Structures are given as C-alpha cells and as structure tokens.
Amino acid sequence: MTMTTTNFWWVRHAPVKAIMPGRIYGQRDVGCDLKDTDRLKQIADQLPKDAIWVTSSLSRTKKTAKAIAEQGGYSIRSLAYKELMEQNFGLWQSKTWDDLDEDEAAAAFWLDPAGTCPPDGESFEKLCQRVEKCINHLIKTYPGQDIVCVAHAGTIRAAIAQALGISAQNALRLKIDTLSISHLQHFKEEGKVDNWAVHGINF
C-alpha cells in the first residue's frame, strides 16, 4: 500500500509591536516587528522551497510570510484561513492580564484556561477544534506536499496537540516563541489509522 506523507512547517509570526507588556491581542489585527532579517533568513533557509504557504487572516502572519520569502529570495502566494487565527479573547482583547485581577470570569479562566470561554470570545478547546478541522482540510487538499503555515502560538499549540493526541489543557504547557519553527509530519495509508511524527518543536 502507498503511504502519503504530508509535512507541516509551522512558523509563529514575528513579534507584535507591543505598546505595553502583557497585553492580550488575540484576534486584534496588530502590527509586527520584521527588523530581525537574520532570523527571517535563517527560517527561509530551513523551509522547503516548493511548499504550499498558508497563513491566518491576520496581517501579522501574512507580513511575516512575505518577509521570510523575501529573505529567502523567492516569491510565494499564500492562502489565508480564518480558522488559523489566534484564540478570540472577546472583551479581554486590548486589556492586560493585570486589568483582569478583579474580573470574576478571569478567576474562572485561571482554574480552567483551556475550557473557559472569555466574555464574547472562545475557549482554547474551541480553538483546537477549528484548527483541527482546518488541518484535516489541508491534508485532504494537499496530500503528500510540504505546507508552511505561518500562524500564532495558540494555533501552533493546537496543531501539536492534534499530532501528539494530547489534551488542550496539556497543550497550553507548550512555549512557542515568535519566529520559531515546529515541524510535524502526517502519514496516511489506506486501511490504517492516520499517524503523526513530531520532528521538532519551537526550533
């Protein structure tokens, strides 16, 4: 039987141009700092040159993808998926965690950060569900190809959770740096359960 291997190269976007440390950005469309051209070039050199490129629908992922390709000396045509956006923190977006010290919903969040839904937002568990659906779509649409996904820390944690078969709660333990790569490999063989390999996280 033929084995189909699809490679996912997850890249977290460049650092957000922060006005204040600890601010909750979530799905806000904020700018990013692309001054570290050496790091962008390093990433470009590690990625396959004939890959499918996808991003979230937020500009910081699109701009990061474009900057990586420019440093690599090649052009890309990336596809944007809203399903790959960061977690929606609802009414907490633009606030800092310190602002939420007296918020009862925030107190519940710290007791169950994966399952708790911020006001008018979504839980991390819901994020994992939508990201998994998008990954499954990409596997069906581009089987056997390299797929570079420029996305967010939460999105990448969700992708790793799917590959490792771990809970959303445990996935929140993963630290995903800006401008880092995580390489996941999906295997599909007729008549067998899909399988994954994790070649590297946050490198």
C-alpha positions as CSV (number, residue, x, y, z in Angstrom):
1,M,0.0,0.0,0.0
2,T,1.1,3.5,-0.7
3,M,2.0,5.8,2.2
4,T,1.2,9.5,1.8
5,T,3.4,11.8,3.9
6,T,2.4,15.4,4.3
7,N,4.8,17.8,6.1
8,F,3.6,20.8,8.1
9,W,6.1,23.5,8.9
10,W,4.5,25.8,11.5
11,V,6.0,29.2,11.9
12,R,4.9,31.7,14.6
13,H,4.7,35.2,13.3
14,A,7.2,38.0,14.1
15,P,6.9,39.8,17.5
16,V,4.0,42.1,17.9
17,K,4.8,45.8,18.1
18,A,3.8,45.9,21.8
19,I,2.7,49.2,23.4
20,M,2.6,47.5,26.9
21,P,3.9,44.1,28.0
22,G,1.3,41.6,28.9
23,R,-1.4,43.0,26.7
24,I,-3.9,40.5,25.3
25,Y,-4.0,40.7,21.5
26,G,-5.9,37.6,20.5
27,Q,-7.6,38.3,17.2
28,R,-6.9,42.0,17.1
29,D,-5.1,42.9,13.8
30,V,-1.9,44.4,15.2
31,G,1.4,45.1,13.5
32,C,4.6,43.1,13.9
33,D,8.3,43.8,14.0
34,L,10.2,42.5,11.0
35,K,13.6,44.0,11.7
36,D,15.3,40.8,12.6
37,T,16.3,39.9,9.0
38,D,19.0,37.5,10.1
39,R,16.4,35.3,11.8
40,L,14.0,35.6,8.9
41,K,16.8,34.5,6.6
42,Q,17.5,31.5,8.9
43,I,13.9,30.4,8.7
44,A,13.8,30.8,4.9
45,D,16.8,28.6,4.6
46,Q,15.2,25.8,6.7
47,L,11.9,25.7,4.8
48,P,11.2,23.7,1.6
49,K,11.3,26.0,-1.4
50,D,8.3,24.3,-3.3
51,A,5.9,24.4,-0.4
52,I,2.2,25.4,-0.2
53,W,2.1,28.5,2.0
54,V,-0.9,29.3,4.3
55,T,-1.4,32.0,6.9
56,S,-4.2,33.1,9.2
57,S,-6.3,36.0,8.1
58,L,-4.5,38.4,10.4
59,S,-1.9,40.7,8.8
60,R,0.9,39.8,11.2
61,T,1.1,36.3,9.7
62,K,0.8,37.5,6.1
63,K,3.5,40.1,6.5
64,T,5.8,37.5,8.3
65,A,5.3,35.0,5.5
66,K,6.1,37.6,2.8
67,A,9.2,38.8,4.8
68,I,10.5,35.2,5.1
69,A,10.1,34.6,1.4
70,E,11.9,37.9,0.5
71,Q,14.8,37.0,2.7
72,G,14.9,33.5,1.0
73,G,15.0,35.1,-2.4
74,Y,11.8,33.6,-3.6
75,S,8.1,34.7,-4.1
76,I,5.1,33.0,-2.6
77,R,1.3,33.1,-3.0
78,S,-0.1,32.4,0.4
79,L,-3.6,31.3,1.2
80,A,-5.3,32.9,4.3
81,Y,-7.6,30.8,6.6
82,K,-9.6,32.5,9.3
83,E,-9.7,29.1,11.1
84,L,-5.9,29.5,11.8
85,M,-6.4,32.8,13.7
86,E,-5.3,33.1,17.3
87,Q,-7.8,32.5,20.1
88,N,-10.6,35.0,20.3
89,F,-10.4,36.6,23.8
90,G,-13.5,38.7,23.3
91,L,-13.9,41.6,25.7
92,W,-10.5,40.9,27.1
93,Q,-8.7,41.8,23.9
94,S,-6.6,45.0,24.2
95,K,-6.5,44.7,28.0
96,T,-3.6,43.5,30.1
97,W,-3.8,40.5,32.5
98,D,-3.3,42.9,35.4
99,D,-6.5,44.7,34.2
100,L,-8.4,41.4,34.9
101,D,-7.3,41.0,38.5
102,E,-10.8,41.8,39.8
103,D,-12.7,40.1,36.9
104,E,-14.7,37.0,38.1
105,A,-14.6,35.5,34.6
106,A,-10.8,35.8,34.7
107,A,-10.6,34.0,38.0
108,A,-12.5,31.1,36.4
109,F,-10.2,31.2,33.5
110,W,-7.1,30.5,35.6
111,L,-8.9,27.5,37.1
112,D,-9.6,26.1,33.7
113,P,-7.7,28.0,31.0
114,A,-8.4,25.5,28.2
115,G,-12.2,25.2,28.8
116,T,-13.2,28.6,30.0
117,C,-14.6,31.0,27.4
118,P,-13.7,34.7,27.8
119,P,-16.7,37.0,27.6
120,D,-17.8,37.2,23.9
121,G,-14.8,35.1,22.9
122,E,-13.9,31.4,22.6
123,S,-12.2,28.8,24.7
124,F,-8.8,27.3,23.8
125,E,-10.7,24.0,23.4
126,K,-12.9,25.6,20.7
127,L,-9.8,26.9,19.0
128,C,-8.3,23.4,18.9
129,Q,-11.4,22.1,17.3
130,R,-11.4,24.7,14.5
131,V,-7.7,24.3,13.9
132,E,-8.0,20.5,13.7
133,K,-10.8,20.9,11.0
134,C,-8.5,23.2,9.0
135,I,-5.5,20.8,9.3
136,N,-7.7,17.9,8.1
137,H,-8.8,20.0,5.2
138,L,-5.2,20.9,4.2
139,I,-4.3,17.2,4.4
140,K,-7.1,16.3,2.0
141,T,-6.4,19.2,-0.3
142,Y,-2.6,19.0,-0.5
143,P,-1.7,15.3,0.3
144,G,2.0,14.5,0.2
145,Q,3.1,18.1,0.0
146,D,5.1,20.5,2.2
147,I,2.8,23.0,3.8
148,V,4.2,26.1,5.5
149,C,1.7,27.5,8.0
150,V,2.5,31.0,9.4
151,A,0.3,31.3,12.4
152,H,0.0,32.1,16.1
153,A,1.2,30.5,19.4
154,G,-2.3,29.2,20.2
155,T,-2.8,27.8,16.7
156,I,0.5,26.0,16.8
157,R,-0.2,24.5,20.2
158,A,-3.4,23.2,18.8
159,A,-1.6,21.6,15.8
160,I,0.9,19.9,18.1
161,A,-2.0,18.7,20.4
162,Q,-3.6,17.0,17.3
163,A,-0.3,15.4,16.3
164,L,0.5,14.1,19.8
165,G,-3.0,13.3,20.8
166,I,-2.8,15.4,23.9
167,S,-5.5,17.4,25.6
168,A,-6.0,21.1,25.1
169,Q,-5.1,21.6,28.7
170,N,-1.7,19.9,28.3
171,A,-1.1,21.8,25.0
172,L,-1.1,25.1,26.9
173,R,2.1,24.0,28.6
174,L,4.0,24.4,25.4
175,K,6.0,27.5,24.9
176,I,6.0,28.7,21.3
177,D,8.5,31.5,20.5
178,T,8.0,34.2,17.9
179,L,9.8,33.4,14.6
180,S,10.2,29.7,15.6
181,I,9.6,26.6,13.5
182,S,7.7,23.4,14.5
183,H,7.9,20.5,12.0
184,L,5.0,18.0,12.1
185,Q,4.6,15.1,9.7
186,H,1.3,13.4,8.8
187,F,1.1,9.8,7.5
188,K,-1.9,8.3,5.7
189,E,-2.1,4.7,4.5
190,E,-5.3,3.1,3.1
191,G,-6.9,0.9,5.6
192,K,-4.9,2.2,8.6
193,V,-5.4,4.9,11.2
194,D,-3.7,8.2,10.4
195,N,-0.4,8.7,12.2
196,W,1.9,11.6,13.0
197,A,5.5,12.3,13.8
198,V,6.9,15.3,15.5
199,H,10.3,16.2,14.2
200,G,10.9,19.4,16.2
201,I,9.0,22.0,18.2
202,N,10.0,25.6,18.7
203,F,13.4,25.5,16.9
